[in-house]
Amino acid sequence: MAKHGDPVEYQVGARTVRVSSPDKVYFPERGITKRQVVEYYLAVGEPLLRAIGERPTTLKRYPDGVTGELFYAKRVPKGAPDWVQSVKITFPSGRTAEEVCPTEPAVFAWAANLGTFDFHPWPVRRPDVDHPDELRIDVDPPEGARFADAVRVAGTVREVLADAGLTGYPKTSGGRGVHVLVRIRPEWDFIAVRHAVIALGREVERRIPDLATISWWKEERGDRVFIDYNQAARDRTVASSWSVRGTSRATVSTPLTWDQLAEADPDEFDVLTVPSWLAEHGDAHAWIDGEAFGLETLLEWYDRDERDTGQAEMPYPPDYPKMPGEPKRVQPSKDRDRPR
C-alpha cells in the first residue's frame, strides 16, 4: 500500500485523470486531502471553465500542501497530457512562454493532482492575448482591517463603475479582500486598461478618502483599503473565481451577488462548503458574459486628472521595466528631490 494511498482515476468528460497519493494531506489544520481538492474542482468545473476557459493561466502550486513551499508555474509543466492546451504570452520583459490554457474541466483535476490550489488567469482570451476583456479591481485591506472594510470600499467601487456605465461582479478573494470583475470589449491594451483602473481608484479615493487609497507606497496608505491598480498590469493576475486559496482553512474565492457580499463571512466559503453553496445558489457570475462594456468614460477621467490636477502615470511594480511617463520608483520618505 502506498504511503498516501494507491492512485485513483477519475473520468472527466472524455478524459481519464490519474491522481497519485490521493490521501496526501494538503491542509493539515482541517485534514483536507489531495483527493478532496481534486473532487472539489470536479464539482465546480463548469463555472470555473466559464471563468477562465481559453485564458492563459498560471498555476499556483503547493506540491507539499499548504504548509510547504509554493511556486507559480508560468509554463506548461513537462509531461502534461497532449489535451492540456497552451497559448503563447509575452511578459513585460519581452520574453515569451507557452502557458496553460484551460479548454475543458479535466484540466482542473490534472492541475490539482500537481498540487495546484489557485488558478491565476490573465484577463485575456486566446484569440487576442494583448487586449484584455476583463477589468479587475482588487480591493485589498491592510493588515488588521476587516473584511467588512473591503466590502464597504467595494460598494463605492460599484457606484463609481455605475457612474462610468459599467457593471461589476464581486467575489471574495479567499482572504479579507474583495475582487470586482467587469467584462469589457477587447479594444484596449494593458496600459490603457491599467489607466482605467487608476482613474476608477482615484475617484473611489475622492469619495471615501478616509477609507480607501490608491497610493502605491505603504507608508502613505495608513490603515486605508488599497485599490491595487497594478493588478491590471501585464502578467499581474488575481486568483480566479472558484480558486482554492493557500489558507489554513482551504478557503475559496467565491462569486457572490452584491446582496450576498454584504452578508458574507469569507471563512465560510471553503473546499468543503462551496460545492453545496453552488448547488443551492448557482453561479452569481453566470451572466457576466452577457454584456461587454467600454472604457471611454474611465479613460476620459484619467485624461481629465492629468490635465486638471497633474495626476498622471503611477509607479509600476519593481520587477517591471521602466515605463513611459512613469514617476520615480522611490519611496516618498527616501526621495531627496521631494519637496519638504
Disulfide bonds with the S-S distance in Angstrom:
none
